Amino acid sequence: MRRTPLHHTPILITKEILSGDLNEKLNDLTARFNEYSSQR
């Protein structure tokens, strides 16, 4: 679902970086939750 614009504006780049960090945090949280639930 990611569309690459022809030209990157600073705002778009910042948004991509922020959303990327969010995705990483989400993945980290999911991995930890899976570990926790598998230990129970």
DRENLOPA-584535 format. One line per field, with one value per residue: residue number from 0; chain; y, z, x of N, C-alpha, C in turn; residue in one letter. Coordinates in Angstrom, 3 decimals. Each point is the difference from the previous one (the first is absolute). Layout:
# residues N
pos <- (NUM_...)
unit <- (A_...)
n.v <- (Y_...)
n.w <- (Z_...)
n.u <- (X_...)
ca.v <- (Y_...)
ca.w <- (Z_...)
ca.u <- (X_...)
c.v <- (Y_...)
c.w <- (Z_...)
c.u <- (X_...)
code <- (A_...)
//
This chain:
# residues 40
pos <- (0_1_2_3_4_5_6_7_8_9_10_11_12_13_14_15_16_17_18_19_20_21_22_23_24_25_26_27_28_29_30_31_32_33_34_35_36_37_38_39)
unit <- (A_A_A_A_A_A_A_A_A_A_A_A_A_A_A_A_A_A_A_A_A_A_A_A_A_A_A_A_A_A_A_A_A_A_A_A_A_A_A_A)
n.v <- (-1.214_-0.151_1.276_-0.141_1.185_0.777_0.921_-0.116_0.373_0.932_0.530_-0.360_0.445_1.099_0.105_-0.268_0.858_0.904_-0.227_0.088_1.040_0.514_-0.331_0.510_1.062_0.080_-0.217_0.895_0.818_-0.238_0.136_1.063_0.451_-0.345_0.531_1.068_0.041_-0.211_0.877_0.458)
n.w <- (0.000_-0.346_-0.124_-0.984_0.597_-1.053_0.843_0.806_0.744_0.717_-0.165_-1.286_-0.118_0.693_-0.740_-1.049_0.461_0.301_-1.129_-0.544_0.800_-0.306_-1.266_0.181_0.634_-0.968_-0.923_0.656_0.124_-1.270_-0.299_0.795_-0.524_-1.206_0.358_0.484_-1.053_-0.628_0.930_-0.157)
n.u <- (0.834_1.249_-0.321_0.855_0.015_-0.260_-0.396_1.048_-1.022_0.622_-1.222_-0.014_1.256_-0.318_-1.096_0.756_0.920_-0.937_-0.641_1.205_0.322_-1.186_0.225_1.231_-0.509_-0.904_0.928_0.746_-1.038_-0.309_1.296_0.072_-1.124_0.477_1.170_-0.615_-0.807_1.136_0.413_-1.231)
ca.v <- (1.214_1.150_0.673_0.809_1.217_0.296_0.805_-0.085_1.234_-0.284_-0.477_-1.396_-0.812_-0.085_-0.897_-1.378_-0.413_-0.169_-1.193_-1.144_-0.239_-0.538_-1.401_-0.786_-0.135_-0.924_-1.356_-0.365_-0.292_-1.255_-1.099_-0.191_-0.559_-1.411_-0.705_-0.051_-0.901_-1.377_-0.476_-0.284)
ca.w <- (0.000_0.047_-1.287_-0.048_-0.788_-0.946_0.716_1.447_0.765_1.357_0.826_-0.372_0.506_1.452_0.249_-0.268_1.091_1.215_-0.136_0.043_1.408_0.623_-0.421_0.710_1.390_-0.012_-0.189_1.238_0.981_-0.377_0.280_1.448_0.429_-0.404_0.934_1.303_-0.049_-0.224_1.245_0.996)
ca.u <- (-0.834_0.906_0.153_1.209_-0.206_1.080_0.990_-0.183_0.092_0.470_-1.108_-0.255_1.113_-0.171_-1.137_0.434_0.896_-0.802_-0.843_0.907_0.314_-1.214_-0.128_1.006_-0.454_-1.137_0.535_0.684_-1.044_-0.648_0.933_0.045_-1.288_-0.006_0.873_-0.675_-1.163_0.455_0.605_-1.041)
c.v <- (1.258_0.586_0.875_1.227_0.280_0.840_-0.050_1.383_-0.367_-0.565_-1.471_-0.905_-0.181_-0.952_-1.454_-0.502_-0.273_-1.267_-1.251_-0.340_-0.610_-1.473_-0.880_-0.229_-0.982_-1.435_-0.485_-0.392_-1.338_-1.190_-0.273_-0.635_-1.487_-0.819_-0.199_-1.015_-1.447_-0.571_-0.398_-1.447)
c.w <- (0.000_-1.387_0.049_-0.869_-0.915_0.673_1.494_0.616_1.408_0.886_-0.289_0.561_1.507_0.339_-0.192_1.128_1.260_-0.090_0.027_1.438_0.701_-0.347_0.739_1.436_0.091_-0.140_1.271_1.062_-0.296_0.333_1.499_0.498_-0.346_0.935_1.327_-0.010_-0.211_1.264_1.019_-0.041)
c.u <- (0.863_0.160_1.239_-0.245_1.193_1.078_-0.308_0.114_0.460_-1.106_-0.268_1.087_-0.147_-1.130_0.420_0.886_-0.811_-0.835_0.868_0.353_-1.194_-0.147_0.992_-0.429_-1.158_0.488_0.672_-1.023_-0.661_0.895_0.042_-1.283_-0.073_0.878_-0.717_-1.135_0.448_0.633_-1.049_-0.434)
code <- (M_R_R_T_P_L_H_H_T_P_I_L_I_T_K_E_I_L_S_G_D_L_N_E_K_L_N_D_L_T_A_R_F_N_E_Y_S_S_Q_R)
//
